Amino acid sequence: MTTRDDATRAQDAAPSGTGPPEGYVLRLDAPARTWTDAFPVGNGRLGAMVHGGTDHEHLQVNDDTCWSGAPHDAPPAPVGPLGVDGGPGVLRRARRLLEDDDPLGAEAELARLQSGWTQAYQPLVDVLLDHPAAAGESGYRRTLDLGTGVVTTTWRSAADVAWRQDVLVSHPDQALLLVREAAAPDDARTVPPRTPGELAGPWAGPVPDSAAPDGPVPDSSGPDGSGPDGREARVRLVSPHPWVVAPGAAGDGPREVVVVASVDMPSHVLPDYVDDPDPVRYGGRAVRAAVALAVLVDGDDASAQVVDGAVHVRGAHRLRVVLTTATDLDVATGTLHGDRGRVVADALATLAAAVADVDGVGARHVADHASLMDRVRLDLGSGRDVPDLPLDERLVRHARGAPDPHLAVLAFQHGRYLTVAGSRPGTLPLNLQGIWNDRVQPPWNANYTLNINTGMSYWPTLVGDLAECHEPLLTWLARLAVAGTGTARTLYGARGWVAHHNSDAWCFTGPTGRGQDSASWSAWPFGGVWLARHVVDHHDWTGDDDALRRLWPVVRGAALFVVDTLVELPDGTLGTSPATSPENRYLLPDGRAASVSVSTTSDLAMARDLLEQVRRLAPVARDHDEDLRAAVDGALERLPTERVGVDGRLAEWRTDVADAEPGHRHQSHLYRVHPGTSIDPDTAPLLAAAAARTLDARGPDSTGWSLAWRLALRARLRDGDGVATLVDAFLHPVDADPPGLAVPDAAAPPDAAAPAHRGGVYRSLLCAHPPFQVDGNLGFTAGVAEALVQAHRLGADGVREVHLLPALPPAWRDGRVQGLRLRGGLRLVDLSWRDGRVERAELASDRALVVDVREGGADARRQVAVRPGRPAVVGPGG
């Protein structure tokens, strides 16, 4: 793992032409009009969306432990009826129906196994700051500094007073901090910008009550405390949930007041697509949450008091809001302790600790956040020549053809930022929306969608040198595996563990629905097989044998489930029946769509990949079970590999059938291209070419997260032109504004309707499915890294290949990347290129290694020795 000293040395060594962390800034020149316009901040547990209002600021706050529902007492119960032979009997009947060419009958049979839905990730509270005299639009600018994790808003009020507001969520202090302050009258037209190193300036030490940061502010307030300097404000808490304990004073002083409140999450929430008269229910067993808020004011006549649960502020030239939260959910065990008093006490204790040294909160936050973000730097030839325009205008210009490679740099670092802000040790893993959600019934319950999205969310953690941010997924997987053992036994009569396409904080593992969900997503039992890949990848990158042994039950249990559920087919091969290809369907001869089949390509690819990893890593994990080894070897001998269809594409189904949706967003049958590593143009050229034709046939548009996945696939297939096309497609602004700036679809006739599933990004750079899903942002980061370097292959001699610039887009002719992590414990300390050719590469490792280095489309390789403390430098010709 890179140390802070490593990151500092890399930063110090960076040339002036490389985009520095202070260049990683998202900017918009208007307050948020919609939730997706806001900028996210977070510390892994506590998240907020900052809207940047002047007279009315809105911070929408989440806590990652706020979910509806409660821990399960037993495996999910199928709706049934199952019959005397239970779940295994349902599977046997479905197989017989498939043998009789009745896939729709098999789907109806499998619907008996459906067992309801996951619970939903919940919003917690909103912090509303009403500040009428600060209203103004002049000079407005709102930025999110990815390098520091601070959202800064600056503007001038109607009274021509310059205002500045900074918002952050600190991991060291586990607190949200908002600071709003006015400039001195002499400097009222501008607020001097601060560099990242100076960002914590006003918080670094106490500010005298008689002085604002830039000098005294005369008291121009009227008798009621209002006035042109805007020193009257109101801070209040609201929640989408009923208050159990309404906001009230928990501490009161002349310049510091504390408010505390408590809510219970819903005991049950149904997805927003389910037709039910009572979709949100309160009153049962549920998460108990508390919010503690302190308001601190500075100024000669400053005062704050709590009136009807809201904080009324008068005479302050600086206002600081500190917020903390607590719940009764223990993330490590997935249990609820139920003690409301303890929850309130925990929130207040964290608040008291933060307020005791509030002047240091900002500096501690920036140091902590930057220690992670500074590890990786990227420049794609833009250097410091970045358009001086807000992000939304840049996105529109780029979509119209104006070169702006720095947008891809921002999107790459944005994915790393969202990982740092949304996933830290001790938290729950990132859900569909990370830790940011404003709805009680969010899209798809903002749950863990295992058939691509949860896995994609963690693709950039290891390559992006954020291995500690991988921990929440791995810890939760260990709990999911335990929960899935009962489901495997009950529904499949199998050993090991199973998870289907959806899960939640409570480790739901059953097929979703009440007998009416589509089998195309519900009847997919490979969630555990897919996610076990993350345990393997963690070891491949970090070499942490202890972590592999600790998490081996996740991998071993998934493999046991596979070997127990494989069936012998008439041709003597092993396969899966029933089988689906996640969320996709095919056409029957009569034109009806079906989703259940036998031995789908994705099933076989995932099964093969998992079993190969078990065979490779079992000795490292000290798993000497000869029966398991024999079962794995026997299965691998009889599992078919992918095949090429009559149309030249990589076949998705066992037989050549017509697609119900040719441009479908999922491409799970390409699993062994990515996230697997077995198919590439060298090791399997025919299958790689067929995979490329599959992507061609899928078309140019899709959902935002699918574009990110296709970007990674094109990179693995070493298609730089394809990478470029998908980068542009991903950066398509779905909410271009004003209307006159709407981006035309050049491939469509003038009167054509917009594509039904065209994704891209919102003006804040959040990924649009649409709606917002964080996995697309994270998948984009991983895909860009794949285009720049790959180290997935081991040669027959056991030497790892490091492929530099394997899929470089033509527009990125010059550039530099520093700090990426590679498989095998390698670090790409530095890679610079010019005119598409490597200028210099530096590789490092904590153990002695020999690697084969190749560049671009060349076949030639040079063998390089890498030793601890002696990085290997590779340049042209040597």
Residue pairs with C-beta under 8 A, 6 or more apart in sequence:
1 465
1 467
1 468
1 542
2 375
2 465
2 819
2 821
2 827
4 371
6 375
7 371
7 374
7 375
7 819
8 374
10 374
10 375
10 377
10 818
10 819
10 829
10 830
11 20
11 21
11 374
11 377
13 830
14 20
14 377
14 818
15 816
17 379
17 383
17 384
17 816
18 377
18 379
18 383
18 816
18 818
19 377
19 378
19 379
19 382
19 383
19 384
19 406
19 409
20 377
21 146
21 147
21 148
21 196
21 370
21 373
21 374
21 377
22 145
22 147
22 195
22 196
23 384
23 386
23 406
23 409
24 145
24 146
24 147
24 373
24 409
24 410
24 413
24 417
25 143
25 144
25 145
25 146
25 147
26 39
26 143
26 144
26 146
26 391
26 410
26 414
26 764
26 765
27 141
27 142
27 143
27 390
27 391
28 37
28 39
28 52
28 141
28 142
28 143
28 390
28 391
28 392
28 763
28 764
29 140
29 141
29 142
29 390
30 37
30 140
30 142
30 390
31 37
31 51
31 52
31 53
31 54
31 140
31 142
31 153
32 38
32 39
32 49
32 50
32 51
32 52
32 53
32 58
32 142
32 764
34 735
35 49
35 60
35 438
36 735
36 762
36 763
36 764
36 766
36 768
36 771
36 772
37 51
37 762
37 763
37 764
38 49
38 50
38 51
38 52
38 58
38 60
38 764
39 49
39 50
39 52
39 142
39 144
39 151
39 764
40 47
40 48
40 49
40 50
40 144
40 418
40 421
40 422
40 434
40 436
40 766
41 47
41 48
41 50
41 144
41 149
41 150
41 151
41 167
41 168
41 169
41 176
41 421
42 48
42 169
42 421
42 422
42 434
42 435
42 436
43 169
43 170
43 171
43 174
43 421
43 424
44 64
44 171
44 420
44 421
44 422
44 423
44 424
44 425
44 426
44 427
44 435
44 469
44 472
45 63
45 64
45 65
45 174
45 424
45 426
45 427
45 435
46 61
46 62
46 63
46 64
46 169
46 174
46 175
46 176
46 324
46 325
46 435
47 61
47 62
47 63
47 64
47 169
47 421
47 422
47 434
47 435
47 436
48 59
48 60
48 61
48 62
48 127
48 167
48 169
48 176
48 436
49 59
49 60
49 436
49 438
50 57
50 59
50 142
50 144
50 151
50 153
50 167
51 57
51 58
51 59
51 60
52 142
52 151
52 153
52 165
53 129
54 131
54 134
54 135
54 136
54 137
54 140
54 153
54 155
54 157
54 163
55 130
55 131
55 132
55 133
55 134
55 135
55 136
56 128
56 129
56 130
56 131
57 127
57 128
57 129
57 131
57 165
57 178
57 180
58 126
58 127
58 128
58 129
59 126
59 127
59 128
59 129
59 167
59 176
59 178
60 123
60 126
60 436
60 438
61 123
61 124
61 125
61 126
61 127
61 176
61 291
61 323
61 325
62 121
62 122
62 123
62 124
62 435
62 436
62 437
63 124
63 289
63 325
63 326
63 327
64 422
64 427
64 428
64 435
65 287
65 289
65 327
65 329
65 331
65 428
65 505
66 121
66 122
66 123
66 124
66 265
66 287
66 289
66 327
67 119
67 120
67 121
67 122
67 265
67 287
67 329
67 504
67 505
67 506
68 119
68 120
68 122
68 265
68 266
68 267
68 268
68 269
68 280
68 286
68 287
69 119
69 265
69 266
69 267
69 268
69 269
69 286
69 504
69 505
69 506
70 267
70 284
70 285
70 286
70 287
70 336
70 506
71 334
71 335
71 336
71 506
72 483
72 506
72 507
72 508
74 486
75 483
75 486
75 487
75 490
75 509
75 510
76 115
76 116
76 487
76 508
76 509
76 510
77 115
77 116
78 87
78 112
78 113
78 114
78 115
78 491
78 510
78 511
79 111
79 112
79 114
79 115
79 116
79 513
79 514
79 515
80 112
81 112
82 89
82 90
82 112
82 113
83 89
83 90
85 92
86 490
86 491
86 493
87 113
87 490
87 491
87 492
87 493
88 491
88 492
88 493
90 109
90 110
90 112
90 113
90 491
91 110
91 491
91 492
91 578
93 109
94 106
94 109
94 110
94 577
94 578
94 596
95 106
95 567
95 577
95 578
97 103
97 105
97 106
97 109
98 106
98 577
98 578
98 596
98 597
98 598
103 588
103 594
103 595
103 596
103 597
104 588
104 592
104 594
106 578
106 596
107 519
107 523
107 594
107 595
107 596
110 511
110 519
110 522
110 523
110 578
110 596
111 513
111 515
111 516
111 517
111 519
111 522
112 515
113 491
113 510
113 511
113 523
114 510
114 511
114 512
114 513
114 514
114 515
114 516
114 517
114 522
115 510
115 511
115 512
115 513
116 510
116 512
116 513
116 514
117 270
117 271
117 274
117 445
117 502
117 508
117 512
117 513
118 445
118 447
118 448
118 502
118 503
118 504
118 508
118 512
119 268
119 269
119 445
119 447
119 504
119 505
119 506
119 508
120 266
120 269
120 271
120 440
120 441
120 442
120 445
120 446
120 447
120 504
121 431
121 432
121 433
121 437
121 442
121 445
121 446
121 447
121 504
121 505
122 241
122 265
122 266
122 269
122 287
122 437
122 440
123 239
123 240
123 437
123 438
123 439
123 440
124 239
124 263
124 289
124 291
124 325
125 237
125 238
125 239
125 261
125 263
125 291
126 237
126 238
126 239
127 176
127 178
127 235
127 236
127 237
127 293
127 321
127 323
128 235
128 236
128 237
128 238
129 178
129 180
129 233
129 234
129 235
129 319
129 321
130 233
130 234
130 235
130 236
131 180
131 230
131 232
131 233
131 234
132 226
132 230
132 232
133 157
133 159
133 226
133 227
133 228
133 229
133 230
133 231
133 232
134 157
134 161
134 163
134 180
134 230
134 233
135 157
135 158
136 155
136 156
136 157
136 158
136 159
136 163
137 155
138 155
138 156
138 160
139 154
139 155
139 156
139 162
139 189
139 190
140 153
140 154
140 155
141 153
141 154
141 155
142 151
142 152
142 153
143 151
143 152
143 153
144 150
144 151
145 151
145 152
145 196
145 199
146 373
146 410
146 413
146 414
146 416
146 417
147 196
147 369
147 370
147 373
147 374
147 413
148 168
148 196
148 199
148 366
148 369
148 370
149 168
149 169
149 365
149 366
149 369
149 370
149 373
149 417
149 420
149 421
150 166
150 167
150 168
150 199
150 362
150 365
150 366
151 166
151 167
151 168
152 164
152 165
152 166
152 167
153 163
153 164
153 165
154 162
154 163
154 164
154 165
154 191
154 193
155 162
155 163
156 162
156 163
156 188
156 189
157 163
157 230
159 228
159 229
159 230
160 188
160 189
161 182
161 183
161 185
161 188
161 228
161 229
161 230
162 182
162 183
162 187
162 188
162 189
162 190
162 191
163 180
163 181
163 182
163 183
163 191
163 230
164 180
164 181
164 183
164 191
165 178
165 179
165 180
165 181
166 177
166 178
166 179
166 199
166 362
167 176
167 177
167 178
167 179
168 176
168 177
168 361
168 362
168 365
168 366
169 175
169 176
169 177
169 365
169 421
170 176
170 177
170 354
170 361
170 362
170 364
170 365
170 368
171 365
171 368
171 369
171 424
172 364
172 365
172 368
173 350
173 353
173 354
173 361
173 364
173 365
174 324
174 350
174 354
175 322
175 323
175 324
175 350
175 351
175 354
175 361
176 321
176 322
176 323
176 324
177 203
177 320
177 321
177 322
177 354
177 358
177 361
177 362
177 365
178 319
178 320
178 321
179 202
179 203
179 318
179 319
179 320
179 362
180 233
180 318
180 319
180 320
181 202
181 212
181 213
181 317
181 318
181 319
182 188
182 212
182 217
182 229
182 230
182 231
182 317
182 318
183 190
183 191
183 212
183 213
183 214
184 212
184 213
184 214
184 215
184 216
184 217
185 215
185 217
185 218
186 214
186 215
187 214
187 215
192 214
194 201
196 366
196 370
199 362
199 366
200 360
200 362
200 363
200 366
201 213
202 213
202 318
203 358
203 359
203 360
203 361
203 362
203 363
204 359
204 360
204 362
204 363
205 359
206 359
207 213
207 298
207 318
209 255
209 298
209 299
209 300
209 302
210 216
210 300
211 217
212 317
212 318
213 318
217 229
217 299
217 317
218 229
219 227
219 231
219 299
219 300
219 301
219 315
220 227
220 228
220 229
221 227
221 229
221 231
221 232
221 301
221 314
221 315
224 232
225 231
225 232
225 314
225 315
226 232
229 317
231 299
231 302
231 313
231 314
231 315
231 316
231 317
232 312
232 313
232 314
232 315
233 312
233 313
233 316
233 319
234 310
234 311
234 312
234 313
235 293
235 295
235 310
235 311
235 313
235 319
235 321
236 247
236 309
236 310
236 311
237 247
237 259
237 261
237 291
237 293
237 309
239 261
239 263
240 439
240 440
241 263
241 264
241 265
241 266
241 282
241 440
242 263
242 264
242 282
243 261
243 262
243 263
244 262
244 263
244 264
244 288
244 340
245 260
245 261
245 262
245 290
245 344
246 261
246 309
247 259
247 260
247 261
247 293
247 309
247 310
248 259
248 260
248 261
248 306
248 309
249 257
249 258
249 259
249 306
250 258
250 259
250 260
250 292
250 348
251 257
251 258
251 294
252 258
252 305
252 306
254 302
254 303
254 304
255 296
255 297
255 298
255 302
255 303
255 304
256 294
256 295
256 296
256 297
256 304
256 355
257 294
257 295
257 304
257 305
257 306
257 311
258 292
258 293
258 294
258 348
258 351
259 292
259 293
259 294
259 295
259 306
259 309
259 311
260 290
260 291
260 292
260 293
260 344
260 347
260 348
261 290
261 291
261 309
262 288
262 289
262 290
262 291
262 340
262 343
262 344
263 289
263 291
264 282
264 286
264 287
264 288
264 289
265 286
265 287
265 288
265 289
266 280
266 281
266 282
266 286
266 440
267 281
267 282
267 283
267 284
267 285
267 286
268 280
268 281
268 284
269 279
269 280
269 281
269 440
269 441
269 445
270 276
270 279
270 280
270 441
271 441
271 444
271 445
272 279
272 439
272 441
272 442
272 443
279 441
280 440
280 441
285 336
287 327
287 328
287 329
287 336
288 327
288 328
288 336
288 338
288 339
288 340
288 343
289 325
289 326
289 327
289 328
289 343
290 325
290 326
290 327
290 340
290 343
290 344
290 346
290 347
290 348
291 323
291 324
291 325
291 347
292 323
292 324
292 325
292 326
292 344
292 347
292 348
292 350
292 351
293 311
293 321
293 322
293 323
293 351
294 321
294 322
294 323
294 351
294 354
294 355
295 304
295 311
295 313
295 319
295 320
295 321
296 304
296 319
296 320
296 321
296 322
296 355
296 358
297 303
297 304
297 313
297 315
297 316
297 318
297 319
297 320
298 316
298 317
298 318
298 319
298 320
299 315
299 316
299 317
299 318
300 315
301 314
301 315
302 313
302 314
302 315
302 316
302 317
303 313
303 314
303 315
303 316
304 311
304 312
304 313
304 314
304 316
305 311
305 312
306 312
313 319
320 358
322 351
322 354
322 355
322 358
322 361
323 351
324 347
324 348
324 350
324 351
324 354
325 347
326 343
326 344
326 346
326 347
326 350
327 343
328 336
328 337
328 338
328 339
328 340
328 342
328 343
329 335
329 336
329 505
330 336
330 337
331 426
331 427
331 428
331 475
332 426
332 475
333 479
334 479
334 505
334 506
334 507
354 361
369 420
372 416
372 420
372 466
372 469
373 413
373 416
373 417
373 420
375 464
375 465
375 466
375 819
376 413
376 416
376 464
376 465
376 817
376 818
376 819
376 820
377 816
377 817
377 818
377 819
378 409
378 412
378 413
378 784
378 815
378 816
378 817
378 818
379 409
379 815
379 816
379 817
380 405
380 406
380 408
380 409
380 812
380 814
380 815
381 405
381 812
381 813
381 814
381 815
382 404
382 405
382 406
382 409
386 406
387 394
387 397
387 404
387 406
389 397
391 410
391 763
391 764
391 765
392 733
392 736
392 737
392 763
393 741
394 404
394 407
395 407
395 731
395 732
395 733
395 736
395 761
395 763
396 733
396 736
396 741
396 743
397 404
398 404
398 407
398 728
398 731
399 728
399 731
399 732
399 733
399 736
399 743
400 743
403 811
405 811
405 812
405 815
407 731
408 727
408 731
408 784
408 812
410 765
411 730
411 731
411 761
411 765
411 777
411 780
411 781
411 784
412 780
412 781
412 784
412 785
413 781
414 765
414 777
414 781
415 460
415 464
415 777
415 778
415 779
415 780
415 781
415 782
416 460
416 464
416 466
416 781
418 434
418 774
418 777
418 778
419 430
419 460
419 461
419 464
419 466
419 469
419 778
419 781
420 466
420 469
421 434
421 435
422 430
422 434
422 435
422 436
422 774
423 429
423 430
423 457
423 458
423 461
423 469
423 470
423 472
423 473
424 468
424 469
424 472
425 468
425 469
425 471
425 472
426 471
426 472
427 435
427 472
428 472
428 476
428 505
429 448
429 454
429 457
429 458
429 472
429 473
429 476
430 454
430 457
430 458
430 472
430 473
430 774
430 775
430 778
431 437
431 446
431 447
431 448
431 454
432 442
432 443
432 444
432 446
432 447
432 448
432 449
432 453
432 773
432 774
432 775
433 442
433 443
433 446
433 772
433 773
433 774
434 457
434 774
436 774
437 446
439 446
443 769
443 771
443 772
443 773
444 502
445 502
445 504
447 502
447 503
447 504
448 454
448 502
448 503
448 504
449 501
449 502
450 499
450 500
450 501
450 502
450 503
450 527
450 530
450 531
451 501
451 521
451 524
451 526
451 527
451 530
451 582
451 583
451 666
451 668
452 582
452 666
452 668
452 705
452 709
452 775
453 705
453 773
453 775
454 473
454 503
454 531
454 775
455 530
455 531
455 533
455 534
455 675
456 705
456 708
456 709
456 775
456 776
456 778
456 779
456 782
457 473
457 774
457 775
457 778
457 779
458 470
458 473
458 534
458 778
459 675
459 712
459 778
459 779
459 781
459 782
460 466
460 778
460 779
460 781
460 782
460 785
461 467
461 469
461 470
462 470
462 537
462 538
462 541
462 542
462 821
463 541
463 782
463 785
463 820
463 821
463 822
464 781
464 782
464 785
464 820
464 821
465 819
465 820
465 821
465 827
467 538
467 541
467 542
467 821
470 534
470 538
473 531
473 534
474 534
474 535
474 538
474 547
474 551
474 554
476 507
477 531
477 532
477 534
477 535
477 551
477 554
478 550
478 551
478 553
478 554
479 507
480 497
480 499
480 503
480 507
480 509
480 528
480 531
481 497
481 528
481 553
481 554
481 557
481 558
482 497
482 507
483 497
483 507
483 508
483 509
484 497
484 498
484 499
484 507
484 509
484 528
484 557
485 496
485 497
485 557
486 509
487 497
487 498
487 499
487 509
487 510
488 494
488 495
488 496
488 497
488 498
488 561
489 495
491 498
491 510
491 511
492 498
492 525
492 561
492 564
492 565
493 564
494 560
494 561
494 564
494 565
495 557
495 560
495 561
495 564
496 528
496 556
496 557
496 558
496 559
496 560
496 561
496 562
496 564
497 509
497 528
497 557
497 558
497 561
498 509
498 525
498 527
498 528
498 561
499 509
499 525
499 527
499 528
499 531
500 509
500 510
500 511
500 512
500 522
500 523
500 524
500 525
500 527
501 511
501 512
501 521
501 522
501 524
501 527
501 582
502 508
502 512
503 509
503 527
509 527
511 517
511 522
511 523
511 524
511 525
512 521
512 522
513 522
518 583
518 595
519 580
519 595
519 596
520 580
520 581
520 582
520 583
520 584
520 585
520 595
521 580
521 582
521 583
523 578
523 580
523 595
523 596
524 580
524 582
525 561
525 565
526 602
526 603
526 606
526 607
528 554
528 557
528 558
528 561
529 558
529 561
529 562
529 606
529 607
529 610
530 606
530 671
531 554
531 558
532 554
532 555
532 558
532 559
532 610
532 613
533 609
533 610
533 613
533 675
533 676
535 548
535 551
535 552
535 554
535 555
536 555
536 613
536 617
537 675
538 544
538 547
538 548
538 551
539 545
539 547
539 548
539 617
539 620
540 823
540 824
541 821
541 822
541 823
541 825
542 825
543 824
543 825
543 847
545 620
548 617
548 620
548 621
549 621
549 622
552 621
552 623
555 610
555 613
555 614
555 617
555 621
556 614
556 621
556 623
556 628
558 610
559 610
559 611
559 614
559 628
559 632
560 628
562 607
562 610
562 611
562 635
563 611
563 628
563 631
563 632
563 635
565 576
566 574
566 575
566 576
566 607
566 635
566 639
567 574
567 575
567 576
567 577
568 574
569 575
569 577
569 598
569 599
572 638
573 599
573 638
573 639
573 640
574 635
574 638
574 639
575 598
575 599
575 603
575 604
575 639
575 640
575 654
576 598
576 599
576 600
576 603
576 604
576 607
577 598
577 599
578 596
578 597
578 598
579 596
579 597
579 598
579 599
579 600
579 603
580 595
580 596
580 597
580 600
581 595
581 597
581 600
581 601
581 602
581 603
581 652
581 653
581 666
581 668
581 669
582 602
582 666
582 668
583 664
583 665
583 666
584 595
584 652
584 659
584 660
584 661
584 664
584 666
584 668
585 593
585 594
585 595
585 660
585 661
586 593
586 594
586 595
586 597
586 652
586 653
586 657
586 658
586 659
586 660
587 593
587 594
587 657
587 658
587 659
587 660
588 594
593 660
597 653
597 654
598 654
599 640
599 654
600 652
600 653
600 654
600 669
601 642
601 643
601 650
601 651
601 652
601 653
601 654
601 669
602 652
602 668
602 669
602 671
604 639
604 640
604 641
604 642
605 642
605 669
605 671
605 672
605 676
606 671
606 676
607 635
607 639
608 636
608 639
608 641
608 672
608 678
609 671
609 672
609 676
609 678
611 632
611 635
611 636
611 639
612 636
612 678
614 628
614 632
615 629
615 632
615 633
615 636
618 624
618 625
618 628
618 629
641 687
642 650
642 651
642 669
642 672
642 679
642 687
642 690
643 650
643 651
644 650
644 651
644 686
644 687
644 690
645 651
645 656
645 690
646 656
647 656
647 693
647 697
648 689
648 690
648 693
649 690
649 693
649 694
649 697
650 669
650 670
650 687
650 690
650 691
650 693
650 694
651 669
652 659
652 669
652 694
662 697
662 698
662 699
663 698
663 699
663 701
663 702
663 757
664 698
665 702
665 703
665 705
665 706
665 757
666 706
667 694
667 695
667 698
667 706
667 709
667 710
667 713
669 694
670 679
670 691
670 694
670 695
670 713
672 678
672 679
673 679
673 680
673 688
673 691
673 713
673 716
673 717
674 709
674 712
674 713
674 715
674 716
674 786
675 712
677 792
677 793
678 684
679 687
679 688
679 691
679 716
680 688
680 716
680 717
680 718
680 792
680 793
681 688
681 689
681 717
681 718
682 793
683 793
688 717
691 713
691 717
692 714
692 717
692 719
692 722
695 710
695 713
695 714
695 717
695 722
698 710
700 725
700 729
700 747
701 729
701 755
701 757
701 758
701 759
702 710
702 729
702 757
702 758
702 759
703 757
703 759
703 769
703 770
703 776
704 730
704 734
704 759
704 760
704 761
704 767
704 768
704 769
704 770
704 773
704 776
705 759
705 767
705 769
705 773
705 775
705 776
705 779
706 759
707 726
707 729
707 730
707 759
707 760
707 776
707 780
708 726
708 730
708 767
708 775
708 776
708 777
708 778
708 779
708 780
708 782
708 783
709 779
709 783
710 726
711 723
711 726
711 727
711 730
711 779
711 780
711 783
711 784
711 786
711 787
712 779
712 782
712 783
712 786
714 722
714 723
714 725
714 726
714 783
714 807
715 723
715 783
715 786
715 787
715 790
715 806
715 807
716 786
716 790
716 807
717 807
718 806
718 807
718 857
719 807
720 787
720 807
720 808
720 809
720 810
721 809
721 810
722 807
723 783
723 787
723 807
723 808
723 809
724 809
724 810
724 811
726 783
727 784
727 809
729 760
730 759
730 760
730 761
730 767
730 776
730 780
731 760
731 761
732 743
732 758
732 759
732 760
732 761
733 743
733 760
733 761
733 762
733 763
734 758
734 759
734 760
734 761
734 762
734 768
734 770
735 762
735 763
735 768
736 742
736 743
736 763
737 763
745 752
745 754
745 755
745 758
748 755
759 767
759 768
759 769
759 770
759 776
760 767
760 768
761 767
761 768
762 768
762 772
765 777
766 772
766 774
766 777
767 773
767 774
767 775
767 776
767 777
767 780
768 776
769 776
785 820
786 806
786 807
787 805
787 806
787 807
787 808
787 809
788 804
788 805
788 806
788 808
788 817
788 820
788 831
789 802
789 803
789 804
789 805
789 806
789 817
789 820
789 822
789 828
789 831
790 802
790 803
790 806
791 800
791 801
791 802
791 803
791 822
791 823
791 824
791 826
791 851
792 823
793 800
793 801
793 803
794 800
794 801
795 801
795 852
799 850
799 851
799 852
799 863
800 823
800 824
800 826
800 849
800 851
800 852
801 851
801 852
801 853
801 854
801 861
802 822
802 826
802 843
802 851
802 852
802 853
802 854
803 854
803 855
804 831
804 838
804 841
804 853
804 854
804 855
804 856
804 874
805 831
805 833
805 836
805 838
805 855
805 856
806 856
808 833
808 836
808 856
810 836
813 833
813 834
813 835
813 836
814 833
814 834
814 835
815 832
815 833
816 830
816 831
816 832
816 833
817 828
817 830
817 831
818 828
818 829
818 830
818 831
819 827
819 828
819 829
820 827
820 828
820 831
821 827
821 828
822 828
824 845
824 849
824 851
825 845
825 846
825 847
825 849
826 843
826 844
826 845
826 849
826 851
826 866
827 843
827 844
827 845
828 841
828 842
828 843
829 842
829 843
829 844
829 871
830 840
830 841
830 842
831 838
831 840
831 841
831 842
832 838
832 839
832 840
832 841
833 839
836 856
837 855
837 856
837 876
838 855
838 856
838 874
838 875
838 876
839 875
839 876
840 873
840 874
840 875
841 853
841 873
841 874
841 875
842 871
842 872
842 873
842 874
843 851
843 853
843 864
843 866
843 871
843 872
843 874
844 866
844 871
844 872
845 866
845 867
845 868
846 868
847 868
848 865
848 866
848 867
848 868
849 865
849 866
849 867
850 863
850 864
850 865
850 866
851 863
851 864
851 866
851 872
852 861
852 862
852 863
852 864
853 861
853 862
853 863
853 864
853 874
854 860
854 861
854 862
862 874
862 878
864 872
864 874
865 872
866 872
